[in-house]
Amino acid sequence: KPKWDVSVIPSGSVGLDHALGIGGYPRGRVVEIYGPESSGKTTLAIHAIAEAQKLGGIAAFIDAEHAFDRNYAQQLGVNVDTLLISQP
């Protein structure tokens, strides 16, 4: 059981939720995903966005690599019409 009373968005992975220590991603917070190239960062982020949207949340994706694939995101359950996308 988590030590803190934090509202969370489940990741969809029991192992990841456990590793995060609170049972998922903290609701209402910025979550940064970092790792080497081709390590699954975008897929992990897209799954998190889909879970947040399922619960009625609003999500933003900062696409620093300008490689966001709308079709792939839709296949993973993201409503791309309501997703906030920044490509700095």
KAURCOR-V541734 format. One record per residue. N is the residue number from 1. RES is the residue in one letter. SS is DSSP state (A for helix, B for strand, O for the rest). PHI is phi as a letter, one per 30 degrees, with the letter a starting at -180 (none if undefined). NEAR is the number of other C-alpha atoms within 12 Angstrom. Layout:
n;res;ss;phi;near
N;RES;SS;PHI;NEAR
N;RES;SS;PHI;NEAR
This chain:
n;res;ss;phi;near
1;K;O;none;12
2;P;O;d;16
3;K;O;d;9
4;W;O;c;11
5;D;O;c;12
6;V;O;b;19
7;S;O;d;17
8;V;B;b;26
9;I;B;c;32
10;P;O;e;30
11;S;O;d;32
12;G;O;j;24
13;S;O;b;18
14;V;A;e;14
15;G;A;d;14
16;L;A;d;18
17;D;A;e;21
18;H;A;d;17
19;A;A;d;15
20;L;A;d;22
21;G;O;i;20
22;I;O;b;24
23;G;O;j;26
24;G;O;l;28
25;Y;B;d;32
26;P;B;d;24
27;R;O;d;26
28;G;O;i;16
29;R;O;c;17
30;V;O;d;16
31;V;O;c;24
32;E;O;c;17
33;I;O;c;20
34;Y;O;b;13
35;G;O;l;12
36;P;O;d;9
37;E;O;e;10
38;S;O;i;10
39;S;O;c;12
40;G;O;j;14
41;K;A;e;21
42;T;A;d;30
43;T;A;d;24
44;L;A;d;26
45;A;A;d;32
46;I;A;d;36
47;H;A;d;30
48;A;A;d;39
49;I;A;d;39
50;A;A;d;33
51;E;A;d;28
52;A;A;d;33
53;Q;A;d;28
54;K;A;e;21
55;L;O;c;18
56;G;O;i;17
57;G;O;d;22
58;I;O;c;26
59;A;O;b;32
60;A;B;b;28
61;F;B;b;36
62;I;B;c;23
63;D;O;c;21
64;A;O;d;12
65;E;O;c;14
66;H;O;h;14
67;A;O;b;17
68;F;O;d;24
69;D;O;c;19
70;R;A;e;23
71;N;A;d;15
72;Y;A;d;18
73;A;A;d;26
74;Q;A;d;21
75;Q;A;d;15
76;L;O;c;24
77;G;O;j;23
78;V;O;d;33
79;N;O;d;28
80;V;O;d;25
81;D;O;d;16
82;T;O;c;20
83;L;O;d;25
84;L;B;d;20
85;I;B;c;24
86;S;B;c;15
87;Q;O;b;13
88;P;O;d;10
